[in-house]
Amino acid sequence: MTEMMSGVVQYAIAPRAVELREIPVPEIGEDEVLLRVGGVSVCGSDVHQYHNSQSWPVRVPVVLGHEFCGTVARVGSRVKGFCEGDRVVSETAATICGKCLCCRTGDSNLCPERSGFGYGADGAMANYVSAPARCLHHIPDSLPFERAALTEPCCVGYNAVAVKSAIRPGDTVVVVGPGPIGLLCAEMARLAGAGTLIVAGITRDASRLDVARALGVTGTVDVENTNMVEYMRAIGDGLGADLVVDAAGASAALKLALEIVRPGGQITKVGWGPQALNFSLDPLVQKAVRLQGSFSHTFQNWEKVVAMLAAEQINLVPIISQVATLDQWQDCFDGMYSGKYVKAVLRPN
């Protein structure tokens, strides 16, 4: 008899075409493991798929959830280094080619054939998920699953700020967009030694700007009520930010970044947005600014972040707003969509 489990399934490409279903426990291949899911955090991309506002292809039906951790329940015949009972977190690339230059040089996140959990393969908003052993990282018993579930977005922030950006102690850093990734970018900038750290958002972001202050940033700005350019003139030498992180994705955020970055400074864009720019990029040239994209994360990022989480260096307390059971998934999705929750974590088991 087929073993069954519960899973949050997107069953069609349409708004709100998501429901909790009874589905089979996944089979595993010889290089895969079966994880008993300990925690899976809700990502903004899950919420986008719920509202059918995503800008990426989705294979339906598909179990949602790509930010997850758990306990190894079963191992494939060729798996080495992991055994039943191990506590682990998983990377998000469910499939890669393993042969291209990106894969062979440690940048498998950039593999042209990369496909992720939750849209291209079944994710972890379920009791069990199958994952390639290459995706896994051990975590200590001291790291709770609800915090370990945020390893992936922490890695996104780490890659954007600590790897792709040039940041030095004392720098002025502005993060535009106080969503979960923006807040974690701010946390990474704090850890990297930013001297002045500003998080900017819009009026509806008020509660998330409160969270930014709880993380210890220097200041927060509602750009709908404050002239950000004038605000930055009053900071330091008045020339602008050494680094601006665009974690919003909207074209207006990049335009603002170009206005407030200092000559010779850097803009790192980690936020997604399909809108046309509709403004000139001449300030990029005039100021000799470096514009850097940052996508996903690498194996090395994960090893660094797991160690930082285990050492409690990353402050997640203000960011995790809700920990809930799997049948409360809709409240978590709606709460993140409305801004009631910054980050919600589901505990399926």
N, C-alpha and C positions, 0 to 999 in steps of 0.2 A: 504494500500500500504506500502511495506517495505521501511523504511527510509534508505537512502544510504549515504556513506561517502567515502573519499579518504583514502587509506592506502598503505604503502610501504610493499609489500608482497614478501617473499621468496617462490617461487612456486615449486621448485625442488631442489634436492641435486646435484647441478652442479655449476660450476663457473659462476658468474654473472647472476644467475637465480633469479633476483630480479627486480621488476617493481612497478610502481605506478598504483594501480587498484581502481576501484569503487567496494566497498564491503558493505554489510549490517552493519548498526549500531548494535553493540552487544546487546543482551538481558542480563538482570541481574537476578541473583538468589536472594532469600530472605535475604541472608547475604552479598550481594554485593552492590557496588555502580557503577553508570555510571559516568565517569569523562569526562568532556570536556577538552581535553589535552591543557595545557598552554605552555608546553615546554618538549621536549624529547631530551636528548643529545645522540650523537652517541658514542657508546662504541667500543673498539677494537674488541670485540666479534662479533658485528654487521658486521664489516668490514671482519672479518674472515669468517663469514657465506656467505657474498657476494662473496668471492673468493673460497668458499668451502674448506677452510683450517682449519676448526674447528676440535676439538678433542672430541666433545660431540654430542650426538644424537639430531637431529632436526626433529620435526614433521612438515611436509609440507602439504599443504600451511600454512604459519604462518606470521602474521604481526610482523615485527621486532620492537625492542625498549623496553628497560627495565629500563632506567634511566629517570623517568618522574614525572611530577607534573601537576596540573590542578585545575579545579573548579568542585565541585560536581553538577551534572546535575539531577541525579535521585538516590533515595535510595531504597534498598530492604525493605521488610516489617519488618524484624527482626533487622535492623541496628539501633544501638543506638550510640549517641555521634557525629553523623555527619548529616548534613542537606543540602538541596540544597543551593548553593551559597558559601559553605565553600571552602577556598583555602587549598589544601593539597599536600603532596608528598606521594609517595607510595614505600613501600619496593618491593623487586623483586621476592619473593617466591610466585608464583601464586597458587601453591598447596603444602600442607604439610599434613602429616597424622594426626597431632594433638594429637596423642596417645603415641608415643614412648617417651623414656626417654629424648631425646634431645628436643623434642617439649615441654614436660612438665616441663623442667628445664630452659627454656629461650634460648636454643640453636637450635631453629628450622631451622637455616641455615645449620645445620648438619643432618637434618632429612634424612634418607635413601630414602624416597619417595618424597623428595623435587623436584619440577619442576618449572622452571622460565618463566617469560614473555619473549617473543621474540624467544623462541626455543621450549618450551613445551606447551605454551599457547599464544594466540594472545597478542602482545605487544602494544606499545603506539605511534608508528609512523603512526598515524591516527588522525582523528578529535575527535574520542571518544575511550575509552577503558573501559572495565569492570574490576573491581578489588575487592577482598575481603575487607571488612571493617577493618579486623584485620591488613591489610598492611598499613593503612593510618596514617599520622601524620599531624596535623594542622600546617600551616605556617602563619606568620603575613602578613598583606597587604603591609608592607614595604619591603618584600623580593621579588624581581623581579623573574618571572618565569624562565628566562634564567639562573639565578644563582641557583635557587631552583632545577633545573633539574640536577645539579651536586651533589645533596645531596648523591646519592648512591655511586659514586666513592669516595667522601669525607669520607663516612662511611667505605669503604674498607680500605682507608689509616689510618683512626682513629683506626680501629680494629687491623690492623697490627702493628702500631707503639705505640699507647697509651695503648692498652690492652694486646696484645700478646707479646710485647717486653718490656724488662727491660731497661728503659732509664732514666737517671738522668741529671739534669742541669750540663753542663760542659762536657758531654760525647762527644767523637768523633764518628760521625755517617757517614757512607757511604751508599748512595743509588745507586745501580747498575741498570741502565735502566731508561732513562728519558721520558718514555711514560707518559700518564695522571696519571696512578696510582703511578708511581715512583715519579713524581713531587708532587703529593698530599701527598705521604709518607714523602717527604722532607719537605713539608709545616707543616705537623704534628710534625715532629722531631724538626723543628724550634720552634713551639709553645710549645713543651715539654721542651725546654731549651738546646738543643744541643749546645755545645760550639764550636765545629768545625764540619761543615756540608758540605760534599762533594757529588756531583752527578757525576756519571761516565756513559759514553756512548761510542758509536762508531762514526766514522767520519760522517756517514750520519745523526747523531743526532745533528749536529751543531746548528740548529735553536732551538731545544728543550733544549740544554745546555744554549743557550741564555736566554730562559724562566726561567731556574733554577736560573741563575744569577739575573734575574729580581725579583725573589722571595726572594732574599737576602741570598743565600747560601754562604758559605765561599769560595768555589772554585769548578770548574768543570774540568773534565779530559776526554780527548779522549784516550781511552785505546789502540787504534790502533797506536797512535803516542807517547804515554808516557808509560814508565814502571811503572805500578801502584804499584808494590811492593816497588820499590825504592822511589816512590813518598810518600808512607805512612811512610817510615822510617824517612822522614824529618819532620814528624808531631808529636808534643808532645814528648813523651818518646821513640818514634820509634817502639813501640811494636805492633802497629796496631789499628784498630777501635774497640771501645767498642761494637758497633752494626753495622752490615752490613745488609741492606735490599735488597734482591734479587727480584727486580721488573721486571726483564727481562725474566726469565723463561728458557732461553737457558742453556744448560749444562755448557757452558763456563763461565756463570755468577756465578754459584755455585762454580765452581773450583776457580775462582778469589776470591770469598768471603772467601773461606777456606784459601787462601794465605794471605789475608790482615786483617783478624780478629785477635784480640789480644788473647793471652792465657787467658782462662776463659771468653771470650767474647760470643757474641750471633750473630747468623745469623737467620733472619726471612725471610722465603721464601713466597712471595705472588704472584710471577709470575708463569704462566703456561708454560709448554713445554713438548712435548711428546718424546724428544730425550733421548736415552740411555746416561748414565753419562760418561762411558768410562774413568773413572779416579778413583783413590783410595780415600776412605774416611778416610784413616789413620790420616790425619791432624786433623780431627774432634776429634779423640781419643787423639792424642798426645797433642793437645792444650786444651783438656777438654772443648770443645766448645758446647754450647747449640744450636741445630738446631730446629727451631720452624716453623711450617706451620701456615698460616693464610688464612681463606676462608670466604669471604662474610662479614656478619655483623649481629648484634642482635638488638632487639627493643631498648635496652638501648643506643647502639651506635647512633641510629637514633635520639633519643631524645636529646642527647648531641650535635650532629652535627647540627641539626636544630637550636638549641639555639645559637651555635657558628656562623652559617651563618647569623642569624637574627641580631646578635651583630656585624657583619662585622669583626669577628676575623680571618676568613680564607680568604686569598687573592686569588681570582679567576680571577682577571683582566688579568694577563699575560697568563692564561691558556685557557680562552674562546677566540678562534681565529675567530670564525664565527658564526653568528646567521642568520638563513635562513628560508625560507618558505618550506613547505613540498615538493613542486615540484622541489626544488633544492637539493634533497637528494643525488643524484649521485655525484654532485660536493663536497658535504660534505664527502661522503665516500671516494672518490678518493683523496681529499685533506688530509684526515687523513692517508690514506695508503701511500701517498708519503712523508708525514711529513710536508706538507705545513701548515696544521692546527694541533694544539695540541688537541683541543677539539672543536667540532662543535655542535651547538644546533639548532634543528628544532622547529619552532613555527607553528604548524598545523592550528591554528585558529587565 
